[in-house]
Amino acid sequence: MEKLIATDKAIEVIELLKKKHGNLLFQQSSGCCDGTVPMCFHADGHYISSQNVRVGEIAGVPYYIDKTQDTYLKHMQIIVDVMEGMGASFSLESAEGYAFMMHSKVMK
C-alpha cells in the first residue's frame, strides 16, 4: 500500500494546474489558513520549511507535510481528493473552482 495516493479527479485537476502554472508542489502544514488542507503552489521560489518532510509525489508533483502531522499519520495512507467549490485557501486550484482535501486510512 502506497503512503500517498490521489483520486483520478484530483490528478485531473493537478494536470490542469501543471499546464497553466508549470512546476508545482503541495504543502500540508499545521498552521493557520486551512492548515491541514493540501495546498498547491508554484514550486519556483516557494520556501519549504525545515519543519516539513517530503512524503512522496502525486502526478509528478512533490508533496510535503509538517513533521508533526507526518508523525501523527505515520501508520495512515494519505489520500488527496478534490471537490468542486471554492476552498478558503491560497492554493492554486481555488481560482479554478476546486478545493483539494485530504483523507486518510490505516495502512495494513
N, C-alpha and C positions, 0 to 999 in steps of 0.2 A: 504494500500500500504506500503510495507516494505521500510525502508530508504536505505538499502544496499542489492543489489542482484548481481548475476553473471550469465553470459550466460553459457549454457551447455558446450561449448568448453573451457571456462575459468575454469570451475570446473574440467573438464578432465585434463587440464594441472596442476592445483593445486594438484590433486590426484597423478599425476606422480611425482611432486616435493616432496610431502609428503613421497612417497615410497623411493625416492632417498636420501632425506635430513632430514627426521624426522620432529621435531617441527618447524613450520614456523610462520611468521607474515607478514602482509602487513603494509607498512608505505607510506603515501602520504603526502609529505611535501610541502613547498612552496619555497624551496631553489633552489640551482643550480643542474645541472646534472639531467635533466628530472624531475624537482621539482614537477610538478603536475601529474606525472605518478605514478600509483600504483607500488610500488617496493616490491618484495618478498624476505625476508631474513630468515636466520636461527634464530629462536626465542631465542635459548640458547645463552646468552651472548650479545644479541643486546640491546642497550640502547634506550629507548623511552623517548624523551624529555618531560618536563612538558608543553611544548607548543603544545603537541599532545593529542587528545582525542580519545577514542575508540568509534567508531560509530556502531560496530557490528562485525559479523564474516561471512565469506563465506567458505563453505565446512569445517567448523570447525576451520578455521584459523582467528585469530583476525585481525581486520582492524583498523588502526589508521590514523587519518588525522590531519593536522595542524589546530589549533584553528581558525586562520583567514579564512582558506578555509571552515571550518565547519560552521562558521557564514555566509559566503557568500552562502553556499549551504544549508542553514537550511530549505528551502522550496523545495529542489530538492531531487529527488531519485538518488542515486549513482549506476551506472551500470558498473560492471567490466567486461571487454571483453578481448580477446586476438587475436592477428593477427600473422600470420607466418612472419618470418623475424627477423633480429637482431635489437633489440632496442638499443639505445645508453645509456645503463644503467648498473648499478651494480647488477641488480636484477637476481635472480637465473634462471629464465626462459630463459634468453639470451643465455645461453650455450646449451639450447635445441632447439634453432631456433625460439623462440617465443618472443613476446613483449606484456605485459599487457597494457591496456589502460582503461581510464575511460570516460564514457558518463554520462550525467545527463538529467533529465527531471523534469518538475514541478510536484510536488505531489499534488493530488487533495483530 
